[in-house]
Amino acid sequence: MNTRQRRIAEGALFTDQYQLTMAQLYYRFGLHETPAQFDHFFRSYPEYGMHKAGFCINAGLDTLLDWIREARFGDEEINLLRSQTGQSGERLFKDDFLTWLQNNGSFETLNLRSIPEGRVIHPNVPVNIVQGPLALAQILETPLLNQLNYQILIATKAARIRQSGNCQLLMEFGMRRGQGKGVNEGARAALIGGADFTSNTGISHVLGFPPKGTHAHSLVQAFLALGQTELDAFRAYADVYPDDCLLLVDTIDTLESGIPNAITVFEELKRKGHKPIGIRLDSGDLAHLSIHACQMLDQSGFPEVSIVLSNQLDELVIWQIIRQIREEAPQYGLDPDQVIKRLAYGVGTRLITSAGNCALDGVYKMVAIRKDQQWKPAIKISENPDKIPNPGNKHVWRIYDERGYATADLLSLSDEELKKQDPIVLRHPINPHQYRKIPASEITRIEPLLVDVLLDGEMVHQAPSIEEMREVRQKDLEQFDPGVRRIMNPHIYHVSLTQKLWDLKQELIRETLANGGSNHILP
């Protein structure tokens, strides 16, 4: 695509066709400027087959805000919509609607409340709340879901991988295997979620992080094909990068060739006053090879050299590697903890694609609409109770118990104020018989999670740095029970409703079913 085509594809028309046709319908019925509220939330944690997440990490908001700031229905976008025809050959979009869209099609007129990036989030909790003219809020659905769901998924995967690897050095290596230009957003989300660095050079510079990487097998192969040796290839790399020398040692034979040749080069660097960085293992039994690599490096006087593991890693594979090292290292006279401490991880495909769960089931549902100067709650009925959204204009609260751990996220109506000195009733969002009461004596803190981001056309949100988001993520995770953070079979974290919100939801369900599903909210 050329610059013009990219601007069209990624600008205001970066939405689904049905959003635009619905917007025109709202215009025809005089509803287009009626204030409406949509909640963005996800229904369930990612499941990866043998294991499942017990939390998610929020990411993507700043990317969405960049799009909102730039997306406009200009002359070219309007002319393209004007050219569309339906089955009869008649124009699909009429001039009066297009004129309104061009004059009013700024998404900055919307109000947006959000849970900040880096925070731990849970199913059915509104992560973002959009309020504004119905037509524009509707069009925003697709770009919002596109830009937020993926980053939440990748940030979550990165956080789990980091935890599995004992919070040691983690590098994101997935650019070659990701889905097109989405790898830029994926790398950003990985940095928020737990990766220390990424090999993606461009986005690293944009975000202010030094890109990281080693070299490929092709470097050694090139020297071999030209009649030289693996040692020659390593020496060449060390000559060009004497203070950043990290060698890939498994092109020929890891233990018989690669590591001995790397040690030879490290000794040469050391004599010249340089400090080697490490070796990388990209194939074979990574736990077994790590133990022997550690032993060989220690015996050669390089106990500080890192061992970087790569090749189809994820949180479960890393967990298995660490477990195997704990079992095998004592057989070779090594302290397992000393082996594990020097490991670092380069994680590619399974991080950038969120292998095992490639899409977050994030949704964007209307929950309220404005009529007669009041917010009227709206509800969608489903045969599956899990898919009935929680209606109305809401607040989100996080409740901390006497240990200082988060014990529940609580949804309330916007006119409810929770106080620490009062007992709190937590109602299950679906099951009428499941609830619990937390005495005031067991509550140490009640924290509101949503913050204003866009307010009356003004950007009131100061985007935090990636480092600040990381600090938020780490602090948040430390405030959850270890069972919630567990890689395998995590505890269920409670997301609940106040009694007042529960009563409203049940009343709306009864009224809607009694009216045969007809909606009496709209004029």
C-alpha positions in Angstrom: 0.0 0.0 0.0 1.1 3.5 -0.7 0.8 6.3 1.9 -2.7 7.4 0.7 -4.0 3.8 0.7 -2.6 3.2 4.2 -4.2 6.4 5.5 -7.6 5.2 4.2 -7.3 1.7 5.4 -6.1 2.6 8.9 -8.0 5.9 9.5 -11.7 6.6 10.1 -12.7 3.8 7.8 -10.8 1.3 9.9 -14.2 -0.2 11.0 -16.7 -2.8 9.9 -19.2 -1.9 7.3 -22.2 -2.7 9.6 -21.0 0.0 12.0 -21.5 2.6 9.3 -24.8 1.2 8.1 -26.1 1.2 11.6 -24.9 4.8 12.1 -26.9 5.9 9.0 -30.0 4.1 10.4 -29.6 5.9 13.7 -29.4 9.1 11.7 -32.6 8.3 9.8 -34.5 7.7 13.0 -33.1 10.8 14.7 -31.1 8.8 17.2 -27.6 9.5 15.9 -26.8 12.2 18.5 -28.6 10.5 21.4 -26.0 9.9 24.2 -25.3 6.2 24.6 -23.0 4.1 26.8 -21.0 1.1 25.7 -18.9 -1.1 27.9 -15.8 -2.9 26.7 -15.0 -6.1 28.7 -13.9 -9.7 28.1 -15.9 -12.7 29.1 -13.3 -15.3 30.1 -9.6 -15.7 30.7 -7.4 -17.1 28.0 -7.2 -20.9 28.0 -4.0 -22.4 26.4 -5.0 -26.1 26.4 -3.2 -27.6 29.3 -3.2 -24.4 31.3 -5.3 -21.3 31.8 -4.7 -17.7 33.0 -6.2 -16.5 36.3 -5.8 -12.9 35.4 -5.2 -10.5 32.5 -3.0 -7.4 32.0 -4.6 -4.3 30.5 -2.8 -2.9 27.5 -3.5 -1.0 24.3 -5.2 2.2 25.5 -2.5 4.6 24.3 -2.6 3.0 20.8 -6.4 3.5 20.7 -6.0 7.1 21.8 -3.5 7.8 19.0 -6.1 6.5 16.5 -8.8 8.6 18.1 -6.7 11.7 17.8 -5.9 11.1 14.1 -9.1 9.5 12.7 -11.3 11.9 10.7 -14.0 11.6 8.1 -12.3 13.8 5.5 -13.2 14.5 1.8 -11.6 11.3 0.6 -13.3 9.0 3.2 -16.7 10.7 2.5 -16.3 10.3 -1.3 -15.5 6.6 -0.9 -18.6 6.1 1.2 -20.6 8.1 -1.4 -19.4 5.7 -4.1 -20.9 2.6 -2.4 -24.0 1.0 -3.8 -26.4 -1.6 -2.6 -27.9 -4.6 -4.4 -30.2 -2.4 -6.4 -27.4 -0.2 -7.6 -28.7 2.7 -5.5 -26.3 4.6 -3.3 -25.9 3.1 0.1 -25.1 6.2 2.0 -27.1 9.4 1.4 -25.7 12.9 1.2 -27.4 14.3 4.3 -25.9 11.5 6.5 -22.5 11.9 4.9 -22.6 15.7 5.5 -23.4 15.1 9.2 -20.6 12.5 9.4 -18.0 14.8 7.9 -19.0 17.7 10.1 -19.3 15.7 13.3 -17.1 12.6 12.8 -14.5 13.4 15.4 -14.1 10.6 18.0 -12.6 13.0 20.4 -16.1 14.2 21.2 -16.7 10.9 23.0 -16.2 10.5 26.7 -13.9 7.6 27.8 -13.3 6.1 31.2 -10.7 3.3 31.4 -8.8 1.1 33.7 -5.2 2.2 33.2 -2.7 0.1 31.2 -0.6 -2.3 33.2 -3.3 -3.1 35.7 -4.6 -6.5 36.4 -8.1 -7.0 35.0 -10.7 -9.7 35.1 -13.7 -11.0 33.1 -16.9 -9.1 32.9 -15.3 -6.0 34.4 -15.7 -2.9 32.2 -12.2 -2.1 31.1 -13.3 0.8 29.0 -16.6 2.8 29.1 -17.5 4.9 26.1 -20.2 7.6 26.3 -21.2 9.9 23.5 -23.4 10.3 20.4 -24.8 6.9 19.5 -23.6 6.9 15.9 -20.0 7.7 16.7 -19.9 5.4 19.7 -21.2 2.6 17.4 -18.5 3.2 14.7 -15.8 3.1 17.4 -16.6 -0.5 18.3 -14.4 -2.2 15.7 -11.3 -0.1 16.1 -11.5 -0.2 19.9 -11.8 -4.0 20.0 -9.2 -4.5 17.4 -6.6 -2.4 19.1 -7.3 -3.4 22.7 -8.1 -7.1 22.7 -4.9 -8.2 21.0 -2.6 -6.1 23.3 -4.4 -7.4 26.4 -3.9 -10.9 25.2 -0.1 -10.4 24.5 0.5 -8.5 27.8 -1.2 -11.3 29.7 1.0 -13.9 28.0 4.1 -11.9 28.7 3.2 -11.6 32.3 2.7 -15.3 32.7 6.0 -16.1 30.9 7.8 -13.7 33.1 6.4 -15.2 36.3 7.2 -18.7 35.1 10.8 -17.7 34.5 11.2 -16.3 38.0 11.1 -12.7 36.7 14.5 -13.1 35.0 15.5 -11.4 31.8 12.9 -11.9 29.1 13.2 -10.8 25.5 10.5 -10.8 22.9 11.7 -12.4 19.6 8.5 -12.9 17.7 8.6 -10.3 14.9 9.3 -12.8 12.2 6.4 -15.0 13.2 3.7 -12.5 14.0 0.7 -11.4 12.0 1.9 -8.5 9.8 2.3 -5.1 11.2 0.4 -6.2 14.3 3.8 -7.2 15.7 4.4 -3.6 16.6 1.4 -3.5 18.9 2.3 -7.0 20.1 5.9 -5.9 21.0 4.5 -2.9 22.9 2.1 -5.1 24.9 4.9 -7.6 25.6 7.0 -4.8 27.1 4.1 -3.8 29.3 3.3 -7.3 30.3 6.8 -8.5 31.3 9.3 -8.5 28.5 12.4 -6.5 29.3 13.3 -5.9 25.6 12.2 -6.8 22.1 14.2 -7.6 19.0 11.8 -5.4 17.0 14.1 -2.5 16.2 11.6 0.1 15.0 9.1 -0.1 17.9 12.0 -0.3 20.4 13.3 3.1 19.2 9.7 4.6 19.2 9.2 3.4 22.8 12.6 4.3 24.0 14.1 0.8 24.6 17.3 -0.5 23.1 16.5 -3.4 20.8 18.1 -6.7 21.7 19.2 -9.8 19.7 22.1 -12.2 19.0 22.9 -13.7 15.7 21.3 -16.5 13.6 22.7 -19.9 12.5 23.2 -18.4 9.1 26.2 -16.5 10.3 28.1 -19.7 11.2 26.7 -21.4 8.1 28.1 -18.7 5.9 31.6 -19.1 7.3 31.4 -22.9 7.0 30.3 -22.7 3.4 33.2 -20.4 2.6 35.7 -23.0 4.1 36.2 -21.5 7.5 35.1 -22.7 10.9 32.6 -22.1 13.7 35.4 -20.6 15.7 36.2 -18.2 12.9 32.6 -17.1 12.9 32.6 -16.5 16.6 35.8 -14.6 16.5 34.5 -12.4 13.7 31.4 -11.6 15.8 33.5 -10.9 18.9 35.8 -8.7 16.9 32.8 -6.5 15.7 30.9 -6.6 19.0 33.6 -7.1 21.7 31.4 -5.7 24.6 28.1 -7.2 23.4 29.2 -10.8 22.5 26.5 -13.3 22.9 27.1 -16.4 20.8 24.6 -18.9 19.4 26.3 -22.3 20.1 24.1 -25.0 18.6 24.7 -24.8 14.8 27.0 -27.9 14.8 27.3 -29.6 18.2 26.4 -27.7 21.3 28.6 -29.5 23.8 31.4 -30.7 21.6 31.8 -27.6 19.4 29.7 -24.6 20.2 30.3 -24.1 23.9 34.1 -24.9 23.7 34.5 -22.5 20.8 32.5 -19.9 22.6 34.7 -20.3 25.7 37.9 -19.9 23.5 36.5 -16.6 22.2 35.5 -15.5 25.7 39.0 -16.1 27.0 40.4 -14.0 24.1 38.0 -11.2 24.9 38.8 -11.4 28.6 42.5 -11.0 27.9 41.7 -7.9 25.8 39.8 -6.4 28.7 36.2 -7.2 27.5 33.5 -8.9 29.3 31.5 -11.5 27.3 27.7 -11.5 27.7 26.6 -15.1 27.2 25.6 -18.0 25.0 22.3 -18.9 23.4 20.8 -22.4 23.2 18.1 -22.7 20.5 17.6 -26.5 20.1 17.9 -29.8 21.9 17.1 -30.6 25.5 17.4 -27.1 26.9 17.3 -28.0 30.5 20.1 -30.7 30.1 22.2 -28.4 27.9 21.8 -25.5 30.4 23.2 -27.7 33.2 26.2 -28.7 31.1 26.7 -25.2 29.8 26.7 -23.9 33.3 29.3 -26.5 34.4 31.6 -25.9 31.4 31.4 -22.1 31.8 32.1 -22.3 35.5 35.1 -24.5 35.1 36.5 -22.1 32.5 36.2 -19.1 34.8 33.0 -17.6 33.4 30.4 -17.9 36.2 28.8 -14.6 35.3 28.1 -15.4 31.6 24.3 -15.7 30.9 22.6 -18.7 29.2 19.8 -17.5 26.9 17.2 -20.1 26.0 15.0 -19.8 22.9 13.0 -22.0 20.6 9.2 -22.4 21.1 9.2 -21.3 24.7 6.2 -20.3 26.6 5.2 -20.3 30.3 4.6 -24.0 30.5 7.8 -25.0 28.7 9.9 -22.7 30.9 8.2 -24.1 34.0 9.1 -27.7 32.8 12.7 -26.6 32.1 13.1 -25.2 35.6 11.6 -28.3 37.1 13.9 -30.5 35.2 17.0 -28.5 36.2 15.9 -28.8 39.8 15.8 -32.6 39.4 19.0 -33.1 37.3 21.5 -30.4 38.4 22.4 -32.1 41.8 23.4 -35.2 39.8 26.3 -33.1 38.3 27.2 -31.5 41.6 25.5 -28.2 40.8 23.1 -26.1 42.8 19.9 -25.9 40.8 19.3 -22.3 41.9 22.6 -21.2 40.6 21.9 -22.7 37.2 18.4 -21.2 37.1 19.6 -17.8 38.1 21.8 -17.4 35.1 19.1 -18.2 32.6 17.4 -15.7 30.3 14.7 -16.3 27.8 14.1 -15.3 24.2 10.4 -16.0 23.5 9.1 -15.6 20.0 6.2 -17.3 18.3 4.2 -18.5 21.3 4.3 -15.0 22.8 3.6 -12.8 19.8 0.7 -15.0 18.7 -0.5 -16.0 22.2 -0.2 -19.6 21.2 -3.0 -21.8 22.5 -5.5 -18.9 22.6 -5.1 -16.6 19.7 -8.0 -14.2 20.4 -9.4 -12.6 23.5 -13.2 -12.7 23.7 -13.5 -9.0 24.3 -16.9 -7.5 23.5 -18.4 -4.0 23.3 -22.0 -3.9 24.5 -24.5 -1.1 24.9 -25.6 -0.8 28.5 -27.3 2.5 28.7 -28.9 5.3 26.6 -29.9 8.8 27.5 -33.6 9.8 27.5 -35.4 12.7 29.2 -32.1 13.9 30.7 -31.6 10.5 32.4 -29.5 7.5 31.7 -31.8 4.5 30.9 -30.2 1.1 31.4 -30.2 -1.2 28.4 -29.9 -5.0 28.4 -29.3 -7.8 25.9 -31.0 -11.1 26.6 -29.3 -14.4 25.8 -30.1 -18.0 26.3 -26.6 -18.3 27.7 -26.8 -16.3 31.1 -23.0 -15.7 30.8 -23.7 -13.5 27.8 -26.2 -11.1 29.5 -24.2 -7.9 30.1 -24.4 -6.0 33.3 -26.6 -2.9 32.5 -26.4 0.7 33.4 -23.8 3.4 34.1 -21.4 1.8 36.5 -18.3 2.2 38.8 -15.7 -0.6 39.3 -14.1 -1.1 42.7 -11.4 -3.4 43.9 -11.7 -4.6 47.5 -8.7 -5.6 49.5 -8.9 -8.0 52.5 -7.1 -8.0 55.8 -4.0 -9.5 54.2 -3.8 -6.6 51.8 -4.7 -8.9 48.9 -7.4 -8.1 46.3 -10.3 -10.3 47.2 -12.9 -9.1 44.6 -13.7 -6.6 41.9 -17.2 -5.2 42.5 -19.4 -3.5 39.9 -21.9 -0.9 41.3 -24.2 1.7 39.8 -22.7 5.1 39.3 -24.7 6.7 42.1 -23.4 4.2 44.7 -20.5 5.1 46.9 -18.7 2.3 48.7 -17.2 3.0 52.1 -14.6 0.9 54.0 -16.5 1.2 57.3 -19.6 -0.5 55.8 -20.0 -4.3 55.2 -20.3 -5.2 51.6 -22.6 -7.8 49.9 -21.1 -9.4 46.8 -23.7 -10.9 44.5 -22.7 -13.4 41.8 -23.4 -11.9 38.4 -25.6 -14.9 37.4 -26.4 -17.3 40.2 -29.1 -15.9 42.5 -28.1 -18.2 45.3 -24.4 -17.4 45.4 -23.3 -14.4 47.3 -21.1 -13.4 50.3 -20.9 -10.7 52.8 -17.6 -9.1 53.7 -17.6 -7.5 57.2 -16.1 -4.0 57.4 -13.4 -5.4 59.8 -12.0 -7.6 56.9 -11.7 -4.7 54.4 -8.5 -2.8 54.4 -9.0 -0.7 51.2 -11.6 -0.1 48.5 -10.0 1.2 45.3 -11.9 2.8 42.3 -10.4 1.4 39.1 -11.8 3.6 36.3 -10.2 6.9 35.5 -11.3 9.7 33.1 -9.4 9.6 29.8 -11.6 11.7 27.4 -13.9 14.2 28.9 -16.1 16.6 26.9 -13.8 16.5 24.0 -10.6 17.0 26.1 -7.9 14.5 26.6 -7.5 14.4 30.3 -5.4 11.3 30.5 -1.6 11.6 30.8 -0.2 8.5 29.2 2.3 6.7 31.6 5.6 5.5 30.3 6.2 1.8 29.7 8.3 1.7 32.8 5.5 3.1 34.9 3.1 0.6 33.4 5.5 -2.2 34.4 5.7 -0.9 37.9 1.9 -0.8 38.1 1.7 -4.4 36.8 4.2 -5.7 39.2 2.6 -4.0 42.2 -0.9 -5.2 41.1 0.2 -8.8 40.8 1.9 -8.8 44.2 -1.5 -7.8 45.7 -3.2 -10.9 44.4 -3.2 -14.3 46.1 -0.5 -16.6 44.7 -3.2 -19.0 43.7 -4.7 -16.4 41.3 -1.2 -16.0 39.7 -0.6 -19.7 39.4 0.4 -21.0 36.0 -1.6 -24.2 36.3 -5.2 -24.4 37.7 -5.4 -20.9 39.1 -7.9 -19.9 41.8 -11.1 -18.2 40.7 -11.1 -14.5 41.4 -14.5 -13.1 42.3 -16.1 -10.5 40.1 -19.4 -9.4 41.8 -22.3 -7.0 41.7 -23.7 -4.8 44.4 -27.2 -5.7 45.5 -28.6 -2.6 43.8 -27.0 -3.5 40.4 -28.1 -7.1 40.8 -31.7 -6.0 41.5 -31.6 -3.7 38.4 -30.3 -6.5 36.2 -33.0 -8.9 37.3 -35.7 -6.3 36.9 -34.6 -5.5 33.3 -34.5 -9.2 32.4 -38.0 -9.7 33.7 -39.4 -6.6 31.9 -37.7 -7.5 28.6 -39.0 -11.1 28.6 -42.5 -10.0 29.7 -42.6 -7.6 26.8 -41.6 -10.2 24.3 -38.1 -8.8 24.0 -39.4 -5.4 22.7 -37.4 -2.4 23.8 -39.3 0.5 25.4 -36.3 2.7 26.1 -36.0 4.3 22.7 -38.6 6.9 21.5 
